[in-house]
Amino acid sequence: MDSGSTEIVFECDSFRLHSDGHAERTGGMDRVPAGFDADTGVTSKDVIIDAATGVAGRLYLPAIEAAPSCESDNSATTMLPILVFFHDGYFVVGSRGCPSCHRYVNSIVASARVGAVSVDYRLAPEHSLPAAYDDSWAALNWAVSGTDPWLSSHGNLGRVFLAGVSAGANIAHNMAIAAGVSGLHAVEPPRVEGVILLHPNAQQDVETRSTRLWTELPVLALEGLVECGADKHMIRNHRHCIREQGLIGLSYGGYTEFVYRLWDV
């Protein structure tokens, strides 16, 4: 369709929405392939999570040390925490193959020694919300199901972490709430041990629409919640909002940390 034949009704960075309803993405959709990363020693592969909806993911594993002869030691050596990661992009651009996202997850997997699943959820406006949440929920449940041999062989369901950037942090937050309220669908009950929010997007009216969800976090019994951003004033305001809702200081057995300038790839 000729994008010049319709009026642009909304434009933000690399995204344009035309009056006839179709979207034009001028950036943010670059992809790099999965495979072995020589800089970090991490290996990744792409998987289809739900063929019906097109939900996909990219799995990452660090270099796995040779298992010792003792079977009990083998379990301790090879079982890794599972990180489920949600990319940024305002819900309208981005993918698991985004170059900066791919580099970032490679670096986390190598330095933290975790297995990771980077989720490709459907984008708006072709797939309006809550499609991204539905896809992410399906992906999270798939990650703890043991369906993939990488995760069944090396994933520790007792140490599941959720992380996301911007819109992805919004998703990670909502997935943590859903997991705490509804539980995850797995034979072996998984434990969401922590949530990492990088530059979380909670909308301008966060104090009235989003913060009521923060009060549900204690049901997760999280070990910790880490919120990260480059603008200390933005985080200070958000922290005050969270404090007003009673998250900081709750006796749910966890800690809350605010970090500046973590997203730097």
N, C-alpha and C positions, 0 to 999 in steps of 0.2 A: 504494500500500500504506500502511496506517495505521502510521506510525512509532511510535505510542504502544503498539502491541500487542505489541512485542517488547522484550527487554532490551537496553540499550546495553552492549556489551562493551568498547568502546574509544572514548575521546573525546579529541580534541586540537584546541584552538582552534575552527575552523569545520568540523570533520569529526567525524562519529559513525558508528561501525560497530555494527550491530544483530546480535543473536544469530542471526537468520535469514540473515545474510550480506549484507543490502543496506546500502548506504552512504547517509548523509544529509549533504549539504553545506549548511551554514547561511551560508556566506560563501566568499570567495576565488574566486568564479566570475563576478564582474562582468566585463563586456566593453565596450570602446569600439571603434567602427568604425575601419577603416583609412581613409586619405585624406590630404589635405594638412594639415600642421600649420603654422599661421601663425606660431607662436612660434619655430620652428626652421628653417622653409623646407624641411622634409623631407616627402617624399611616400611613402606606403606603400600596399600592396595585398595582399589575401589570395589565396593560391593553394592548390590541392589537390596534394599531393605523391604520395599513393598512395590512389586511390579505394577500393581493396579494404579497406584497414585504417582509412581515415579520417584518415591522417596529413596534416596541413596546415601551412602556414607563412604568415608575414607578411613581405613583402619591403619593404625601406626603401632609398631613395636620397636623398642630399642634393641640393641645387640644383646642376645640372650647368652649368658655364660653357659659353658658345658655343664650339664647336670652331674653332680657327684653321685657316687655309687649308692649312698644311703638314700632310701626312698623318702624318709621323713625330711632330710635335708633338701632333696630335690623339690619338694613342695614349697619349702620356705624360700628357695632360691628363685624359682621360675614364676611364682604367682605375683603379679604386679597389680597395683591399684589401677582402676579403670577411670579414665577421664572422658567425659562426653562433652564435646565442644560445639558451640553454636556460633556461626560467623556473623559478621555485622552486615550493614548495607541497607538500613532503613526499612527492612522487610521487602525491598523492591529490587535490590541488586545483590551481587555477591554469590559465592559458592564455596564448596569444600576445596576446590582447586584454585582459589584465588592465590596468587603468588605470595603475598604477605601473610595470609592465613596459613598457607602450607609451610612456609618457613617458620612461622611462630610455633605451630604445633610440633614440627620437627624438633625445635629447640627445647620445648617443654618436655617432650617425651624423652629426649636424651638426658637432660639435666635432672629431671625429677624421677626418671626411670618408672614410667607409667605406660600402660597400653592406652591408646586413645581412639575415640570414634569421633570424627568430624562430620557433622550432619549437613546434608543438602536438603533443605526444606523448600517447599514450593513458594514462589514469590508472588506478591501482589503487583499490579491489580488483576492479573489474569486469574489468580487464586486468592481471593480476599481472605482476610483473617476471619475465623481462626484457623485457616488451613495450615499456616506455619506452626501453630501450637499443636494441632492434631498430628502433623508429620513428626514434630520433635518428640511428642509423647510416644508415638509408634517407634521411633528410633531409639529412644531411651529404653523402652521395654525390650526391644530387640537386642540391645547391647548387653542386657543382663540375662538374656534367655539362654545363652550358651549355644546359640545356633551356629555361630562361626567358630571354627577350630582354633583360630588365634586367641579368641577371648575365652573359650572353654578350657584351653590348655594353659593359658597364662594370666587370665583375669581373676582378681580377687574380689568377689562380690561383697565382701565385708568392708571394702574400701572404695566406694564409688564417689567420684567428684564431678560436679557440673560446673562448666565455665562458659562464658560468652562475652562478646564485645558489642557494646551499644545495643542494637536491637537483639543481638544474640544474648546479651546479658539479661535483657527483659525476658527472653525465652527461658534462660537458665533459671531465673528467679521463679517463673511460673511453673516450670517443671519440678522444681524443688517443692513448691507448695502442693502441686498435684500428687507428687510421690508421698508426701507426708499425710495428705488427706485420704487419698484413695489406695495407696500402696502400689508397688510395681508387680507386674505379672511374671513371676519366676518361680520355678520349683523350689530353689534355695532362696529364702528371703534375702534380698540384697539390702545393704545399708548405704544411704547417701550420707557420707561422712562430712562433706564440705561443699560450699558453693563459692565460686570466684566470679565477681562481677567487674568487668573491665569497662569503664566509661558507660555505666548502665543508662539506658534510655527509659525514663519513667514518665515522660510527657510533662508538660508545663504544670498541669494540675496534679502533680504527684501527691500533694498533701491531702487531696480529697478522694482520688481514685485508686492510687496504688498503695498508699501506706497502710490501708486497712488490711492488706494482704500480709504485710510484714508481721502483724500480730499473730499470724498463724504459724510462723516459723518454729516456735517452741515444740510443735508436734513432731518435728523432724529429729529432735535431740541431736542437732549438728555438733560436731567437734568445733567447727569454726565457720565464720562467714567473712570473706575478704572482699571489700569494695575498692576498686582502683580507678584513678582518673588523673588527667594532667592538670586540671584546674582545681586548685585547693579551695577556692571560694565555692565552686559548684558542689564539691563534696562536703564542705562545711555546712552548706544549707541543707543538703540531703541528710547529713548526719543528724542535724538538729531535728529534722522532720521525723527521722526514725526514732530518735530519742523521745520525742513527744509521744510516739505511739507505743513506747515502752519496750522496744527491742533490746536496747543497750541496758545491761544490768539485769536482764531476766535470768532467773536461775534455771536455765535449760541445759546447763552443763557445757556450754560452748563459749567462744570468744568472738568478738567482732573487731576487725582491723580495717583501717582505711589507709591506702597506699597511693602515693602520687607517682605519675610518670612511669608506669610499668609497661604500657604498650609502646614499645620502641623497637620496631623491626626494620 
